[in-house]
């Protein structure tokens, strides 16, 4: 066989294999479809928790009250010792 014939056979085989893989990717089998549909079923516990979350109401009036506006921050934290801080730029090269 000549070199051109071998290259043509390899090209045809690779195209056929690529087409087959592409076909399997686009059109999954019935078993895979049923497995996907089973995974998409929502559990009753999830539905109950979602319904409870939808019923929850947060009263934001506290954040507008005088008590909240009078709160003050505490004293600042003391600085860390130098040996704990590390390098100024940890991404810089050594």
PDB file with one MODEL, atoms N, CA, C and O in Angstrom:
MODEL        1
ATOM      1  N   UNK A   1       0.837  -1.186   0.000  1.00  0.00           N
ATOM      2  CA  UNK A   1       0.000   0.000   0.000  1.00  0.00           C
ATOM      3  C   UNK A   1       0.882   1.249   0.000  1.00  0.00           C
ATOM      4  O   UNK A   1       1.961   1.279   0.592  1.00  0.00           O
ATOM      5  N   UNK A   2       0.404   2.228  -0.655  1.00  0.00           N
ATOM      6  CA  UNK A   2       1.177   3.460  -0.710  1.00  0.00           C
ATOM      7  C   UNK A   2       0.906   4.305   0.541  1.00  0.00           C
ATOM      8  O   UNK A   2      -0.044   4.077   1.290  1.00  0.00           O
ATOM      9  N   UNK A   3       1.755   5.251   0.718  1.00  0.00           N
ATOM     10  CA  UNK A   3       1.658   6.118   1.908  1.00  0.00           C
ATOM     11  C   UNK A   3       0.364   6.928   1.866  1.00  0.00           C
ATOM     12  O   UNK A   3      -0.248   7.144   2.912  1.00  0.00           O
ATOM     13  N   UNK A   4      -0.060   7.374   0.710  1.00  0.00           N
ATOM     14  CA  UNK A   4      -1.296   8.157   0.591  1.00  0.00           C
ATOM     15  C   UNK A   4      -2.518   7.321   0.954  1.00  0.00           C
ATOM     16  O   UNK A   4      -3.459   7.840   1.556  1.00  0.00           O
ATOM     17  N   UNK A   5      -2.523   6.056   0.604  1.00  0.00           N
ATOM     18  CA  UNK A   5      -3.647   5.178   0.946  1.00  0.00           C
ATOM     19  C   UNK A   5      -3.735   4.984   2.461  1.00  0.00           C
ATOM     20  O   UNK A   5      -4.825   5.007   3.032  1.00  0.00           O
ATOM     21  N   UNK A   6      -2.591   4.796   3.101  1.00  0.00           N
ATOM     22  CA  UNK A   6      -2.576   4.610   4.561  1.00  0.00           C
ATOM     23  C   UNK A   6      -3.071   5.868   5.256  1.00  0.00           C
ATOM     24  O   UNK A   6      -3.860   5.787   6.197  1.00  0.00           O
ATOM     25  N   UNK A   7      -2.617   7.027   4.804  1.00  0.00           N
ATOM     26  CA  UNK A   7      -3.075   8.288   5.401  1.00  0.00           C
ATOM     27  C   UNK A   7      -4.573   8.500   5.177  1.00  0.00           C
ATOM     28  O   UNK A   7      -5.263   9.006   6.062  1.00  0.00           O
ATOM     29  N   UNK A   8      -5.077   8.118   4.008  1.00  0.00           N
ATOM     30  CA  UNK A   8      -6.504   8.254   3.726  1.00  0.00           C
ATOM     31  C   UNK A   8      -7.324   7.337   4.620  1.00  0.00           C
ATOM     32  O   UNK A   8      -8.384   7.730   5.106  1.00  0.00           O
ATOM     33  N   UNK A   9      -6.839   6.112   4.843  1.00  0.00           N
ATOM     34  CA  UNK A   9      -7.546   5.174   5.724  1.00  0.00           C
ATOM     35  C   UNK A   9      -7.556   5.696   7.158  1.00  0.00           C
ATOM     36  O   UNK A   9      -8.582   5.631   7.835  1.00  0.00           O
ATOM     37  N   UNK A  10      -6.428   6.210   7.618  1.00  0.00           N
ATOM     38  CA  UNK A  10      -6.356   6.764   8.982  1.00  0.00           C
ATOM     39  C   UNK A  10      -7.291   7.948   9.116  1.00  0.00           C
ATOM     40  O   UNK A  10      -7.962   8.086  10.139  1.00  0.00           O
ATOM     41  N   UNK A  11      -7.353   8.803   8.111  1.00  0.00           N
ATOM     42  CA  UNK A  11      -8.244   9.963   8.139  1.00  0.00           C
ATOM     43  C   UNK A  11      -9.708   9.534   8.177  1.00  0.00           C
ATOM     44  O   UNK A  11     -10.496  10.088   8.944  1.00  0.00           O
ATOM     45  N   UNK A  12     -10.073   8.566   7.365  1.00  0.00           N
ATOM     46  CA  UNK A  12     -11.466   8.094   7.336  1.00  0.00           C
ATOM     47  C   UNK A  12     -11.837   7.451   8.672  1.00  0.00           C
ATOM     48  O   UNK A  12     -12.927   7.688   9.193  1.00  0.00           O
ATOM     49  N   UNK A  13     -10.944   6.647   9.223  1.00  0.00           N
ATOM     50  CA  UNK A  13     -11.224   6.011  10.519  1.00  0.00           C
ATOM     51  C   UNK A  13     -11.353   7.045  11.635  1.00  0.00           C
ATOM     52  O   UNK A  13     -12.234   6.922  12.486  1.00  0.00           O
ATOM     53  N   UNK A  14     -10.494   8.057  11.644  1.00  0.00           N
ATOM     54  CA  UNK A  14     -10.582   9.078  12.686  1.00  0.00           C
ATOM     55  C   UNK A  14     -11.856   9.901  12.541  1.00  0.00           C
ATOM     56  O   UNK A  14     -12.474  10.260  13.544  1.00  0.00           O
ATOM     57  N   UNK A  15     -12.255  10.205  11.315  1.00  0.00           N
ATOM     58  CA  UNK A  15     -13.520  10.926  11.119  1.00  0.00           C
ATOM     59  C   UNK A  15     -14.713  10.085  11.547  1.00  0.00           C
ATOM     60  O   UNK A  15     -15.650  10.601  12.157  1.00  0.00           O
ATOM     61  N   UNK A  16     -14.686   8.794  11.233  1.00  0.00           N
ATOM     62  CA  UNK A  16     -15.780   7.917  11.630  1.00  0.00           C
ATOM     63  C   UNK A  16     -15.860   7.807  13.147  1.00  0.00           C
ATOM     64  O   UNK A  16     -16.949   7.845  13.720  1.00  0.00           O
ATOM     65  N   UNK A  17     -14.711   7.671  13.794  1.00  0.00           N
ATOM     66  CA  UNK A  17     -14.698   7.591  15.257  1.00  0.00           C
ATOM     67  C   UNK A  17     -15.181   8.896  15.875  1.00  0.00           C
ATOM     68  O   UNK A  17     -15.963   8.884  16.825  1.00  0.00           O
ATOM     69  N   UNK A  18     -14.722  10.012  15.342  1.00  0.00           N
ATOM     70  CA  UNK A  18     -15.184  11.308  15.844  1.00  0.00           C
ATOM     71  C   UNK A  18     -16.670  11.495  15.654  1.00  0.00           C
ATOM     72  O   UNK A  18     -17.345  12.017  16.542  1.00  0.00           O
ATOM     73  N   UNK A  19     -17.196  11.078  14.510  1.00  0.00           N
ATOM     74  CA  UNK A  19     -18.639  11.181  14.272  1.00  0.00           C
ATOM     75  C   UNK A  19     -19.442  10.312  15.210  1.00  0.00           C
ATOM     76  O   UNK A  19     -20.507  10.714  15.680  1.00  0.00           O
ATOM     77  N   UNK A  20     -18.938   9.122  15.486  1.00  0.00           N
ATOM     78  CA  UNK A  20     -19.637   8.219  16.398  1.00  0.00           C
ATOM     79  C   UNK A  20     -19.676   8.795  17.820  1.00  0.00           C
ATOM     80  O   UNK A  20     -20.713   8.762  18.482  1.00  0.00           O
ATOM     81  N   UNK A  21     -18.541   9.319  18.278  1.00  0.00           N
ATOM     82  CA  UNK A  21     -18.489   9.921  19.617  1.00  0.00           C
ATOM     83  C   UNK A  21     -19.402  11.135  19.685  1.00  0.00           C
ATOM     84  O   UNK A  21     -20.099  11.339  20.679  1.00  0.00           O
ATOM     85  N   UNK A  22     -19.399  11.935  18.636  1.00  0.00           N
ATOM     86  CA  UNK A  22     -20.262  13.109  18.592  1.00  0.00           C
ATOM     87  C   UNK A  22     -21.730  12.700  18.624  1.00  0.00           C
ATOM     88  O   UNK A  22     -22.529  13.336  19.312  1.00  0.00           O
ATOM     89  N   UNK A  23     -22.093  11.665  17.902  1.00  0.00           N
ATOM     90  CA  UNK A  23     -23.469  11.162  17.900  1.00  0.00           C
ATOM     91  C   UNK A  23     -23.875  10.680  19.294  1.00  0.00           C
ATOM     92  O   UNK A  23     -24.978  10.974  19.756  1.00  0.00           O
ATOM     93  N   UNK A  24     -22.991   9.943  19.962  1.00  0.00           N
ATOM     94  CA  UNK A  24     -23.302   9.481  21.317  1.00  0.00           C
ATOM     95  C   UNK A  24     -23.460  10.649  22.284  1.00  0.00           C
ATOM     96  O   UNK A  24     -24.277  10.592  23.204  1.00  0.00           O
ATOM     97  N   UNK A  25     -22.690  11.693  22.079  1.00  0.00           N
ATOM     98  CA  UNK A  25     -22.784  12.856  22.951  1.00  0.00           C
ATOM     99  C   UNK A  25     -24.098  13.602  22.734  1.00  0.00           C
ATOM    100  O   UNK A  25     -24.725  14.048  23.695  1.00  0.00           O
ATOM    101  N   UNK A  26     -24.515  13.738  21.482  1.00  0.00           N
ATOM    102  CA  UNK A  26     -25.738  14.487  21.192  1.00  0.00           C
ATOM    103  C   UNK A  26     -27.004  13.709  21.510  1.00  0.00           C
ATOM    104  O   UNK A  26     -27.999  14.299  21.932  1.00  0.00           O
ATOM    105  N   UNK A  27     -26.987  12.402  21.318  1.00  0.00           N
ATOM    106  CA  UNK A  27     -28.168  11.582  21.503  1.00  0.00           C
ATOM    107  C   UNK A  27     -27.878  10.492  22.537  1.00  0.00           C
ATOM    108  O   UNK A  27     -27.495   9.379  22.177  1.00  0.00           O
ATOM    109  N   UNK A  28     -28.063  10.814  23.826  1.00  0.00           N
ATOM    110  CA  UNK A  28     -27.787   9.798  24.849  1.00  0.00           C
ATOM    111  C   UNK A  28     -28.789   8.645  24.775  1.00  0.00           C
ATOM    112  O   UNK A  28     -29.880   8.787  24.223  1.00  0.00           O
ATOM    113  N   UNK A  29     -28.400   7.513  25.337  1.00  0.00           N
ATOM    114  CA  UNK A  29     -29.253   6.330  25.300  1.00  0.00           C
ATOM    115  C   UNK A  29     -30.443   6.493  26.240  1.00  0.00           C
ATOM    116  O   UNK A  29     -30.479   7.429  27.038  1.00  0.00           O
ATOM    117  N   UNK A  30     -31.404   5.598  26.151  1.00  0.00           N
ATOM    118  CA  UNK A  30     -32.605   5.659  26.980  1.00  0.00           C
ATOM    119  C   UNK A  30     -32.260   5.469  28.453  1.00  0.00           C
ATOM    120  O   UNK A  30     -32.903   6.063  29.318  1.00  0.00           O
ATOM    121  N   UNK A  31     -31.254   4.650  28.749  1.00  0.00           N
ATOM    122  CA  UNK A  31     -30.848   4.437  30.137  1.00  0.00           C
ATOM    123  C   UNK A  31     -30.324   5.726  30.764  1.00  0.00           C
ATOM    124  O   UNK A  31     -30.634   6.037  31.914  1.00  0.00           O
ATOM    125  N   UNK A  32     -29.533   6.466  30.005  1.00  0.00           N
ATOM    126  CA  UNK A  32     -29.012   7.722  30.525  1.00  0.00           C
ATOM    127  C   UNK A  32     -30.120   8.740  30.706  1.00  0.00           C
ATOM    128  O   UNK A  32     -30.088   9.519  31.659  1.00  0.00           O
ATOM    129  N   UNK A  33     -31.100   8.755  29.813  1.00  0.00           N
ATOM    130  CA  UNK A  33     -32.221   9.684  29.948  1.00  0.00           C
ATOM    131  C   UNK A  33     -33.023   9.388  31.201  1.00  0.00           C
ATOM    132  O   UNK A  33     -33.414  10.312  31.914  1.00  0.00           O
ATOM    133  N   UNK A  34     -33.276   8.105  31.485  1.00  0.00           N
ATOM    134  CA  UNK A  34     -34.050   7.758  32.675  1.00  0.00           C
ATOM    135  C   UNK A  34     -33.256   8.065  33.936  1.00  0.00           C
ATOM    136  O   UNK A  34     -33.836   8.472  34.943  1.00  0.00           O
ATOM    137  N   UNK A  35     -31.936   7.877  33.902  1.00  0.00           N
ATOM    138  CA  UNK A  35     -31.110   8.195  35.069  1.00  0.00           C
ATOM    139  C   UNK A  35     -31.129   9.690  35.333  1.00  0.00           C
ATOM    140  O   UNK A  35     -31.176  10.115  36.487  1.00  0.00           O
ATOM    141  N   UNK A  36     -31.092  10.495  34.274  1.00  0.00           N
ATOM    142  CA  UNK A  36     -31.142  11.940  34.445  1.00  0.00           C
ATOM    143  C   UNK A  36     -32.483  12.390  34.993  1.00  0.00           C
ATOM    144  O   UNK A  36     -32.527  13.291  35.830  1.00  0.00           O
ATOM    145  N   UNK A  37     -33.582  11.790  34.546  1.00  0.00           N
ATOM    146  CA  UNK A  37     -34.893  12.197  35.026  1.00  0.00           C
ATOM    147  C   UNK A  37     -35.091  11.797  36.487  1.00  0.00           C
ATOM    148  O   UNK A  37     -35.782  12.499  37.225  1.00  0.00           O
ATOM    149  N   UNK A  38     -34.495  10.675  36.919  1.00  0.00           N
ATOM    150  CA  UNK A  38     -34.596  10.281  38.312  1.00  0.00           C
ATOM    151  C   UNK A  38     -33.829  11.228  39.215  1.00  0.00           C
ATOM    152  O   UNK A  38     -34.245  11.475  40.347  1.00  0.00           O
ATOM    153  N   UNK A  39     -32.721  11.760  38.735  1.00  0.00           N
ATOM    154  CA  UNK A  39     -31.939  12.687  39.533  1.00  0.00           C
ATOM    155  C   UNK A  39     -32.636  14.026  39.695  1.00  0.00           C
ATOM    156  O   UNK A  39     -32.358  14.750  40.651  1.00  0.00           O
ATOM    157  N   UNK A  40     -33.529  14.370  38.790  1.00  0.00           N
ATOM    158  CA  UNK A  40     -34.181  15.659  38.827  1.00  0.00           C
ATOM    159  C   UNK A  40     -35.431  15.668  39.695  1.00  0.00           C
ATOM    160  O   UNK A  40     -36.064  16.714  39.837  1.00  0.00           O
ATOM    161  N   UNK A  41     -35.800  14.552  40.271  1.00  0.00           N
ATOM    162  CA  UNK A  41     -36.964  14.498  41.156  1.00  0.00           C
ATOM    163  C   UNK A  41     -36.622  15.211  42.458  1.00  0.00           C
ATOM    164  O   UNK A  41     -35.577  14.945  43.052  1.00  0.00           O
ATOM    165  N   UNK A  42     -37.488  16.110  42.904  1.00  0.00           N
ATOM    166  CA  UNK A  42     -37.253  16.901  44.105  1.00  0.00           C
ATOM    167  C   UNK A  42     -37.829  16.154  45.299  1.00  0.00           C
ATOM    168  O   UNK A  42     -38.957  15.663  45.253  1.00  0.00           O
ATOM    169  N   UNK A  43     -37.048  16.075  46.360  1.00  0.00           N
ATOM    170  CA  UNK A  43     -37.499  15.349  47.546  1.00  0.00           C
ATOM    171  C   UNK A  43     -38.538  16.169  48.310  1.00  0.00           C
ATOM    172  O   UNK A  43     -38.542  17.397  48.226  1.00  0.00           O
ATOM    173  N   UNK A  44     -39.421  15.495  49.056  1.00  0.00           N
ATOM    174  CA  UNK A  44     -40.426  16.209  49.846  1.00  0.00           C
ATOM    175  C   UNK A  44     -39.798  17.069  50.943  1.00  0.00           C
ATOM    176  O   UNK A  44     -40.335  18.120  51.294  1.00  0.00           O
ATOM    177  N   UNK A  45     -38.659  16.621  51.484  1.00  0.00           N
ATOM    178  CA  UNK A  45     -37.994  17.417  52.519  1.00  0.00           C
ATOM    179  C   UNK A  45     -37.538  18.760  51.958  1.00  0.00           C
ATOM    180  O   UNK A  45     -37.665  19.793  52.614  1.00  0.00           O
ATOM    181  N   UNK A  46     -37.003  18.733  50.730  1.00  0.00           N
ATOM    182  CA  UNK A  46     -36.563  19.976  50.100  1.00  0.00           C
ATOM    183  C   UNK A  46     -37.744  20.910  49.870  1.00  0.00           C
ATOM    184  O   UNK A  46     -37.636  22.117  50.087  1.00  0.00           O
ATOM    185  N   UNK A  47     -38.861  20.359  49.433  1.00  0.00           N
ATOM    186  CA  UNK A  47     -40.052  21.182  49.215  1.00  0.00           C
ATOM    187  C   UNK A  47     -40.556  21.791  50.517  1.00  0.00           C
ATOM    188  O   UNK A  47     -40.977  22.947  50.542  1.00  0.00           O
ATOM    189  N   UNK A  48     -40.513  21.009  51.608  1.00  0.00           N
ATOM    190  CA  UNK A  48     -40.970  21.521  52.904  1.00  0.00           C
ATOM    191  C   UNK A  48     -40.063  22.648  53.386  1.00  0.00           C
ATOM    192  O   UNK A  48     -40.542  23.667  53.885  1.00  0.00           O
ATOM    193  N   UNK A  49     -38.765  22.465  53.238  1.00  0.00           N
ATOM    194  CA  UNK A  49     -37.829  23.506  53.674  1.00  0.00           C
ATOM    195  C   UNK A  49     -37.994  24.761  52.819  1.00  0.00           C
ATOM    196  O   UNK A  49     -37.923  25.876  53.337  1.00  0.00           O
ATOM    197  N   UNK A  50     -38.210  24.592  51.524  1.00  0.00           N
ATOM    198  CA  UNK A  50     -38.416  25.740  50.645  1.00  0.00           C
ATOM    199  C   UNK A  50     -39.690  26.482  51.008  1.00  0.00           C
ATOM    200  O   UNK A  50     -39.707  27.713  51.010  1.00  0.00           O
ATOM    201  N   UNK A  51     -40.750  25.757  51.314  1.00  0.00           N
ATOM    202  CA  UNK A  51     -42.005  26.402  51.709  1.00  0.00           C
ATOM    203  C   UNK A  51     -41.824  27.157  53.021  1.00  0.00           C
ATOM    204  O   UNK A  51     -42.357  28.255  53.186  1.00  0.00           O
ATOM    205  N   UNK A  52     -41.070  26.568  53.959  1.00  0.00           N
ATOM    206  CA  UNK A  52     -40.811  27.250  55.224  1.00  0.00           C
ATOM    207  C   UNK A  52     -39.994  28.514  55.010  1.00  0.00           C
ATOM    208  O   UNK A  52     -40.238  29.537  55.649  1.00  0.00           O
ATOM    209  N   UNK A  53     -39.031  28.439  54.117  1.00  0.00           N
ATOM    210  CA  UNK A  53     -38.199  29.604  53.823  1.00  0.00           C
ATOM    211  C   UNK A  53     -39.010  30.702  53.155  1.00  0.00           C
ATOM    212  O   UNK A  53     -38.782  31.884  53.411  1.00  0.00           O
ATOM    213  N   UNK A  54     -39.950  30.326  52.304  1.00  0.00           N
ATOM    214  CA  UNK A  54     -40.797  31.328  51.654  1.00  0.00           C
ATOM    215  C   UNK A  54     -41.721  32.021  52.644  1.00  0.00           C
ATOM    216  O   UNK A  54     -42.068  33.185  52.447  1.00  0.00           O
ATOM    217  N   UNK A  55     -42.122  31.332  53.699  1.00  0.00           N
ATOM    218  CA  UNK A  55     -43.002  31.922  54.720  1.00  0.00           C
ATOM    219  C   UNK A  55     -42.254  32.830  55.681  1.00  0.00           C
ATOM    220  O   UNK A  55     -42.868  33.649  56.365  1.00  0.00           O
ATOM    221  N   UNK A  56     -40.921  32.692  55.740  1.00  0.00           N
ATOM    222  CA  UNK A  56     -40.127  33.462  56.691  1.00  0.00           C
ATOM    223  C   UNK A  56     -40.101  34.928  56.290  1.00  0.00           C
ATOM    224  O   UNK A  56     -39.844  35.268  55.135  1.00  0.00           O
ATOM    225  N   UNK A  57     -40.373  35.790  57.266  1.00  0.00           N
ATOM    226  CA  UNK A  57     -40.328  37.226  57.026  1.00  0.00           C
ATOM    227  C   UNK A  57     -39.380  37.849  58.037  1.00  0.00           C
ATOM    228  O   UNK A  57     -39.459  37.563  59.232  1.00  0.00           O
ATOM    229  N   UNK A  58     -38.499  38.687  57.565  1.00  0.00           N
ATOM    230  CA  UNK A  58     -37.525  39.347  58.436  1.00  0.00           C
ATOM    231  C   UNK A  58     -37.984  40.771  58.656  1.00  0.00           C
ATOM    232  O   UNK A  58     -38.270  41.506  57.711  1.00  0.00           O
ATOM    233  N   UNK A  59     -38.050  41.147  59.924  1.00  0.00           N
ATOM    234  CA  UNK A  59     -38.459  42.499  60.280  1.00  0.00           C
ATOM    235  C   UNK A  59     -37.216  43.386  60.300  1.00  0.00           C
ATOM    236  O   UNK A  59     -36.370  43.249  61.184  1.00  0.00           O
ATOM    237  N   UNK A  60     -37.104  44.273  59.352  1.00  0.00           N
ATOM    238  CA  UNK A  60     -35.936  45.149  59.241  1.00  0.00           C
ATOM    239  C   UNK A  60     -36.112  46.445  60.030  1.00  0.00           C
ATOM    240  O   UNK A  60     -35.271  47.339  59.929  1.00  0.00           O
ATOM    241  N   UNK A  61     -37.173  46.564  60.803  1.00  0.00           N
ATOM    242  CA  UNK A  61     -37.409  47.787  61.572  1.00  0.00           C
ATOM    243  C   UNK A  61     -36.337  47.992  62.634  1.00  0.00           C
ATOM    244  O   UNK A  61     -36.076  49.128  63.030  1.00  0.00           O
ATOM    245  N   UNK A  62     -35.711  46.915  63.103  1.00  0.00           N
ATOM    246  CA  UNK A  62     -34.659  47.035  64.113  1.00  0.00           C
ATOM    247  C   UNK A  62     -33.502  47.881  63.592  1.00  0.00           C
ATOM    248  O   UNK A  62     -32.911  48.650  64.350  1.00  0.00           O
ATOM    249  N   UNK A  63     -33.179  47.753  62.332  1.00  0.00           N
ATOM    250  CA  UNK A  63     -32.046  48.492  61.780  1.00  0.00           C
ATOM    251  C   UNK A  63     -32.333  49.980  61.629  1.00  0.00           C
ATOM    252  O   UNK A  63     -31.413  50.774  61.433  1.00  0.00           O
ATOM    253  N   UNK A  64     -33.594  50.359  61.718  1.00  0.00           N
ATOM    254  CA  UNK A  64     -33.975  51.771  61.636  1.00  0.00           C
ATOM    255  C   UNK A  64     -34.221  52.375  63.021  1.00  0.00           C
ATOM    256  O   UNK A  64     -34.474  53.574  63.141  1.00  0.00           O
ATOM    257  N   UNK A  65     -34.148  51.554  64.055  1.00  0.00           N
ATOM    258  CA  UNK A  65     -34.460  52.031  65.403  1.00  0.00           C
ATOM    259  C   UNK A  65     -33.301  52.830  65.997  1.00  0.00           C
ATOM    260  O   UNK A  65     -32.172  52.770  65.510  1.00  0.00           O
ATOM    261  N   UNK A  66     -33.602  53.579  67.058  1.00  0.00           N
ATOM    262  CA  UNK A  66     -32.579  54.378  67.745  1.00  0.00           C
ATOM    263  C   UNK A  66     -31.558  53.488  68.451  1.00  0.00           C
ATOM    264  O   UNK A  66     -30.382  53.844  68.540  1.00  0.00           O
ATOM    265  N   UNK A  67     -31.990  52.353  68.944  1.00  0.00           N
ATOM    266  CA  UNK A  67     -31.080  51.448  69.650  1.00  0.00           C
ATOM    267  C   UNK A  67     -29.963  50.981  68.710  1.00  0.00           C
ATOM    268  O   UNK A  67     -28.795  50.949  69.096  1.00  0.00           O
ATOM    269  N   UNK A  68     -30.324  50.626  67.495  1.00  0.00           N
ATOM    270  CA  UNK A  68     -29.317  50.166  66.544  1.00  0.00           C
ATOM    271  C   UNK A  68     -28.392  51.300  66.121  1.00  0.00           C
ATOM    272  O   UNK A  68     -27.186  51.099  65.977  1.00  0.00           O
ATOM    273  N   UNK A  69     -28.954  52.492  65.922  1.00  0.00           N
ATOM    274  CA  UNK A  69     -28.126  53.611  65.467  1.00  0.00           C
ATOM    275  C   UNK A  69     -27.182  54.107  66.562  1.00  0.00           C
ATOM    276  O   UNK A  69     -26.171  54.737  66.253  1.00  0.00           O
ATOM    277  N   UNK A  70     -27.488  53.837  67.836  1.00  0.00           N
ATOM    278  CA  UNK A  70     -26.621  54.257  68.935  1.00  0.00           C
ATOM    279  C   UNK A  70     -25.504  53.259  69.234  1.00  0.00           C
ATOM    280  O   UNK A  70     -24.636  53.541  70.060  1.00  0.00           O
ATOM    281  N   UNK A  71     -25.512  52.120  68.590  1.00  0.00           N
ATOM    282  CA  UNK A  71     -24.452  51.147  68.827  1.00  0.00           C
ATOM    283  C   UNK A  71     -23.119  51.686  68.349  1.00  0.00           C
ATOM    284  O   UNK A  71     -23.038  52.374  67.332  1.00  0.00           O
ATOM    285  N   UNK A  72     -22.077  51.364  69.097  1.00  0.00           N
ATOM    286  CA  UNK A  72     -20.740  51.808  68.744  1.00  0.00           C
ATOM    287  C   UNK A  72     -19.842  50.599  68.570  1.00  0.00           C
ATOM    288  O   UNK A  72     -20.071  49.546  69.165  1.00  0.00           O
ATOM    289  N   UNK A  73     -18.828  50.762  67.757  1.00  0.00           N
ATOM    290  CA  UNK A  73     -17.883  49.662  67.583  1.00  0.00           C
ATOM    291  C   UNK A  73     -16.944  49.621  68.776  1.00  0.00           C
ATOM    292  O   UNK A  73     -16.719  50.636  69.435  1.00  0.00           O
ATOM    293  N   UNK A  74     -16.405  48.456  69.047  1.00  0.00           N
ATOM    294  CA  UNK A  74     -15.502  48.281  70.166  1.00  0.00           C
ATOM    295  C   UNK A  74     -14.124  48.838  69.860  1.00  0.00           C
ATOM    296  O   UNK A  74     -13.892  49.395  68.787  1.00  0.00           O
ATOM    297  N   UNK A  75     -13.224  48.685  70.798  1.00  0.00           N
ATOM    298  CA  UNK A  75     -11.865  49.195  70.574  1.00  0.00           C
ATOM    299  C   UNK A  75     -11.188  48.408  69.453  1.00  0.00           C
ATOM    300  O   UNK A  75     -11.504  47.238  69.239  1.00  0.00           O
ATOM    301  N   UNK A  76     -10.266  49.037  68.743  1.00  0.00           N
ATOM    302  CA  UNK A  76      -9.592  48.326  67.660  1.00  0.00           C
ATOM    303  C   UNK A  76      -8.713  47.200  68.206  1.00  0.00           C
ATOM    304  O   UNK A  76      -8.250  47.254  69.345  1.00  0.00           O
ATOM    305  N   UNK A  77      -8.498  46.207  67.396  1.00  0.00           N
ATOM    306  CA  UNK A  77      -7.666  45.085  67.801  1.00  0.00           C
ATOM    307  C   UNK A  77      -6.206  45.502  67.847  1.00  0.00           C
ATOM    308  O   UNK A  77      -5.775  46.329  67.043  1.00  0.00           O
ATOM    309  N   UNK A  78      -5.436  44.941  68.776  1.00  0.00           N
ATOM    310  CA  UNK A  78      -4.008  45.277  68.815  1.00  0.00           C
ATOM    311  C   UNK A  78      -3.300  44.706  67.589  1.00  0.00           C
ATOM    312  O   UNK A  78      -3.737  43.697  67.035  1.00  0.00           O
ATOM    313  N   UNK A  79      -2.210  45.346  67.162  1.00  0.00           N
ATOM    314  CA  UNK A  79      -1.510  44.832  65.983  1.00  0.00           C
ATOM    315  C   UNK A  79      -0.861  43.486  66.280  1.00  0.00           C
ATOM    316  O   UNK A  79      -0.463  43.212  67.412  1.00  0.00           O
ATOM    317  N   UNK A  80      -0.759  42.658  65.260  1.00  0.00           N
ATOM    318  CA  UNK A  80      -0.142  41.350  65.413  1.00  0.00           C
ATOM    319  C   UNK A  80       1.375  41.482  65.455  1.00  0.00           C
ATOM    320  O   UNK A  80       1.933  42.414  64.875  1.00  0.00           O
ATOM    321  N   UNK A  81       2.044  40.561  66.135  1.00  0.00           N
ATOM    322  CA  UNK A  81       3.506  40.598  66.132  1.00  0.00           C
ATOM    323  C   UNK A  81       4.046  40.425  64.707  1.00  0.00           C
ATOM    324  O   UNK A  81       3.385  39.842  63.848  1.00  0.00           O
ATOM    325  N   UNK A  82       5.256  40.941  64.473  1.00  0.00           N
ATOM    326  CA  UNK A  82       5.835  40.950  63.128  1.00  0.00           C
ATOM    327  C   UNK A  82       6.070  39.541  62.603  1.00  0.00           C
ATOM    328  O   UNK A  82       5.933  39.317  61.400  1.00  0.00           O
ATOM    329  N   UNK A  83       6.419  38.577  63.462  1.00  0.00           N
ATOM    330  CA  UNK A  83       6.708  37.232  62.975  1.00  0.00           C
ATOM    331  C   UNK A  83       5.454  36.505  62.501  1.00  0.00           C
ATOM    332  O   UNK A  83       5.561  35.520  61.771  1.00  0.00           O
ATOM    333  N   UNK A  84       4.293  36.957  62.889  1.00  0.00           N
ATOM    334  CA  UNK A  84       3.054  36.320  62.451  1.00  0.00           C
ATOM    335  C   UNK A  84       2.577  36.934  61.138  1.00  0.00           C
ATOM    336  O   UNK A  84       1.931  36.250  60.345  1.00  0.00           O
ATOM    337  N   UNK A  85       2.879  38.200  60.894  1.00  0.00           N
ATOM    338  CA  UNK A  85       2.378  38.889  59.709  1.00  0.00           C
ATOM    339  C   UNK A  85       2.868  38.281  58.408  1.00  0.00           C
ATOM    340  O   UNK A  85       2.108  38.244  57.440  1.00  0.00           O
ATOM    341  N   UNK A  86       4.088  37.808  58.340  1.00  0.00           N
ATOM    342  CA  UNK A  86       4.601  37.237  57.106  1.00  0.00           C
ATOM    343  C   UNK A  86       5.172  38.310  56.196  1.00  0.00           C
ATOM    344  O   UNK A  86       5.491  39.416  56.632  1.00  0.00           O
ATOM    345  N   UNK A  87       5.293  37.962  54.929  1.00  0.00           N
ATOM    346  CA  UNK A  87       5.886  38.889  53.970  1.00  0.00           C
ATOM    347  C   UNK A  87       4.880  39.962  53.576  1.00  0.00           C
ATOM    348  O   UNK A  87       3.670  39.765  53.686  1.00  0.00           O
ATOM    349  N   UNK A  88       5.391  41.090  53.119  1.00  0.00           N
ATOM    350  CA  UNK A  88       4.519  42.176  52.691  1.00  0.00           C
ATOM    351  C   UNK A  88       3.708  41.755  51.465  1.00  0.00           C
ATOM    352  O   UNK A  88       2.499  41.976  51.403  1.00  0.00           O
ATOM    353  N   UNK A  89       4.390  41.147  50.495  1.00  0.00           N
ATOM    354  CA  UNK A  89       3.719  40.645  49.301  1.00  0.00           C
ATOM    355  C   UNK A  89       4.013  39.164  49.183  1.00  0.00           C
ATOM    356  O   UNK A  89       5.095  38.797  48.724  1.00  0.00           O
ATOM    357  N   UNK A  90       3.082  38.290  49.583  1.00  0.00           N
ATOM    358  CA  UNK A  90       3.362  36.859  49.558  1.00  0.00           C
ATOM    359  C   UNK A  90       3.527  36.281  48.150  1.00  0.00           C
ATOM    360  O   UNK A  90       4.024  35.166  47.992  1.00  0.00           O
ATOM    361  N   UNK A  91       3.112  37.034  47.129  1.00  0.00           N
ATOM    362  CA  UNK A  91       3.215  36.541  45.769  1.00  0.00           C
ATOM    363  C   UNK A  91       4.504  36.984  45.078  1.00  0.00           C
ATOM    364  O   UNK A  91       4.787  36.554  43.960  1.00  0.00           O
ATOM    365  N   UNK A  92       5.282  37.838  45.736  1.00  0.00           N
ATOM    366  CA  UNK A  92       6.543  38.290  45.150  1.00  0.00           C
ATOM    367  C   UNK A  92       7.539  37.142  45.173  1.00  0.00           C
ATOM    368  O   UNK A  92       7.503  36.292  46.063  1.00  0.00           O
ATOM    369  N   UNK A  93       8.424  37.124  44.190  1.00  0.00           N
ATOM    370  CA  UNK A  93       9.427  36.067  44.120  1.00  0.00           C
ATOM    371  C   UNK A  93      10.516  36.327  45.149  1.00  0.00           C
ATOM    372  O   UNK A  93      10.770  37.473  45.516  1.00  0.00           O
ATOM    373  N   UNK A  94      11.158  35.260  45.612  1.00  0.00           N
ATOM    374  CA  UNK A  94      12.197  35.370  46.627  1.00  0.00           C
ATOM    375  C   UNK A  94      13.411  36.039  46.073  1.00  0.00           C
ATOM    376  O   UNK A  94      14.396  36.220  46.787  1.00  0.00           O
TER     377      UNK A  94
ENDMDL
END
